[in-house]
């Protein structure tokens, strides 16, 4: 995705290495952030245009509007994703898909799987599968909510071909 970001540059960075500093500042500013419109910005691939710097009156900083190409991740309802379980409790479990955290409620787990509070680690278990911390699980998103800086998601493993990945 082609995106834009404005960078303020202090006058001490004006000079021969200015473009290199702008690129490193762009990476630091945007990688790992989340916008409601585009989702998570995973990585900056390349800088397309740095733009013309406009010096602000009084402070001496220059403002550069950069155009760059980035890898973004915006999950959508109905998407099937592979995840890693981070925590399990009697209400369900949390799993991570890259930067996204997904909650799978106990109501959205197959009825054969029961919460086992007697186990050494909290888990959901059936006769042939166990979901505990660090288990790889394929899940389907049933809903997402987007804030200005974060995305929240709810998933299910109650459908065919979803659940523990061997």
Secondary structure, DSSP 8 states (H G I E B T S, - for coil): -EEEEEEEE-GGG-STTHHHHHHHHHHHHHTT-EETTTEEEEEEEEEEE----EE-TTT--EEEEEEEEEEEE---TT-EEEEEEEEEETTEEEEEETTEEEEEEGGGS-TT-EEETTSSS-EEE-SS-EE-TT-EEEEEEEEEEE-SS-EEEEEE--STT-EE--
